[in-house]
Amino acid sequence: MAFSFKDRSFVVVTSGMTRISNQKFKKVFNQRPRMLPHDQVETMTGYRIGGVCPFALNDGVKVYLDYSLKKHDLLYPAAGDLNAAIRLSLDELEKYSRAAGWVDVAKEIAK
């Protein structure tokens, strides 16, 4: 998910079975979550909505990995296109995304 702070943008990669917790996000980033507006996603990240991947982003876009990912052996993040994904191990995702760090900002979706 792509977020913005003033003139900066960043991506938080979470498990697909979670959503952002406003409380947790504010605790980590010291402000409420603000998703990038639809019309700015491609300009800021380099990818269209639905294809924002955690690697090869525009310069200055940081990537954070949420702890919700750690329960999975294999991950399938977007790969730059609405209909593309790539299979990676957790270690590979961390390496190729050049993650700025691990965060705890997600909560499980109630079933």
C-alpha positions as CSV (number, residue, x, y, z in Angstrom):
1,M,0.0,0.0,0.0
2,A,1.3,3.4,-0.9
3,F,1.2,6.3,1.6
4,S,2.3,9.9,1.7
5,F,3.8,12.3,4.1
6,K,3.8,15.8,2.7
7,D,6.0,15.5,-0.4
8,R,7.3,12.0,0.3
9,S,5.8,8.7,-0.5
10,F,6.5,5.2,0.8
11,V,5.2,1.7,0.5
12,V,4.1,-0.7,3.3
13,V,3.9,-4.4,2.3
14,T,1.5,-6.3,4.4
15,S,-0.1,-9.8,4.3
16,G,-3.2,-9.9,2.0
17,M,-5.3,-10.9,5.0
18,T,-4.7,-7.7,6.9
19,R,-5.5,-4.0,6.8
20,I,-3.8,-1.0,8.2
21,S,-4.5,-0.2,11.9
22,N,-4.7,3.5,12.3
23,Q,-3.5,3.3,15.9
24,K,-0.5,1.1,15.1
25,F,0.4,3.2,12.1
26,K,0.3,6.5,14.1
27,K,2.5,4.9,16.8
28,V,5.1,3.9,14.2
29,F,5.1,6.9,11.9
30,N,3.8,9.6,14.2
31,Q,0.9,10.5,12.0
32,R,-2.4,9.0,10.7
33,P,-2.1,6.9,7.6
34,R,-2.8,8.8,4.4
35,M,-3.0,6.7,1.2
36,L,-1.6,8.3,-1.9
37,P,-4.4,9.8,-4.0
38,H,-5.3,7.7,-7.0
39,D,-4.1,10.3,-9.4
40,Q,-0.6,10.5,-7.8
41,V,0.2,6.8,-7.3
42,E,1.9,6.3,-10.7
43,T,3.8,9.6,-10.5
44,M,5.1,9.0,-7.0
45,T,5.8,5.3,-7.2
46,G,6.4,4.6,-10.8
47,Y,3.6,2.0,-10.9
48,R,-0.2,2.1,-11.7
49,I,-2.7,1.2,-9.0
50,G,-2.9,-2.6,-8.7
51,G,0.7,-3.1,-9.8
52,V,2.7,-1.2,-7.2
53,C,5.4,-3.6,-6.3
54,P,8.0,-3.3,-3.5
55,F,11.0,-3.0,-5.7
56,A,12.3,-0.8,-8.5
57,L,10.3,2.1,-7.2
58,N,11.0,5.7,-8.1
59,D,14.0,7.2,-6.3
60,G,13.2,8.2,-2.7
61,V,10.3,5.8,-2.2
62,K,11.0,3.8,0.9
63,V,9.6,0.3,1.5
64,Y,8.6,-1.0,4.9
65,L,7.7,-4.7,5.5
66,D,5.0,-5.4,8.0
67,Y,5.4,-8.2,10.6
68,S,2.2,-9.9,9.2
69,L,4.4,-11.2,6.4
70,K,6.5,-13.3,8.7
71,K,3.9,-16.1,9.0
72,H,4.3,-16.9,5.3
73,D,7.1,-19.0,3.7
74,L,6.4,-17.7,0.2
75,L,5.0,-14.4,-0.8
76,Y,3.4,-13.2,-4.1
77,P,3.8,-9.4,-4.3
78,A,2.7,-7.4,-7.3
79,A,5.3,-7.2,-10.0
80,G,4.6,-3.9,-11.7
81,D,1.4,-4.7,-13.6
82,L,-2.2,-5.3,-12.6
83,N,-1.9,-8.9,-13.8
84,A,1.6,-9.7,-12.7
85,A,3.0,-11.2,-9.5
86,I,6.3,-12.8,-8.5
87,R,7.0,-15.6,-6.0
88,L,9.6,-14.7,-3.4
89,S,10.8,-16.0,0.0
90,L,10.7,-13.6,2.9
91,D,14.5,-13.2,2.7
92,E,14.3,-12.5,-1.0
93,L,11.6,-9.9,-0.5
94,E,13.6,-8.2,2.1
95,K,16.7,-8.2,-0.1
96,Y,15.1,-7.1,-3.4
97,S,12.9,-4.5,-1.8
98,R,15.8,-2.9,0.0
99,A,13.4,-2.5,2.9
100,A,14.0,0.4,5.2
101,G,12.8,-1.7,8.0
102,W,10.1,-3.9,9.6
103,V,7.0,-2.3,11.1
104,D,3.9,-3.4,13.0
105,V,1.1,-1.5,11.4
106,A,-1.4,-4.2,10.2
107,K,-4.3,-6.0,11.9
108,E,-6.0,-9.2,10.8
109,I,-9.2,-8.9,8.9
110,A,-12.1,-10.4,10.8
111,K,-13.5,-13.5,9.1
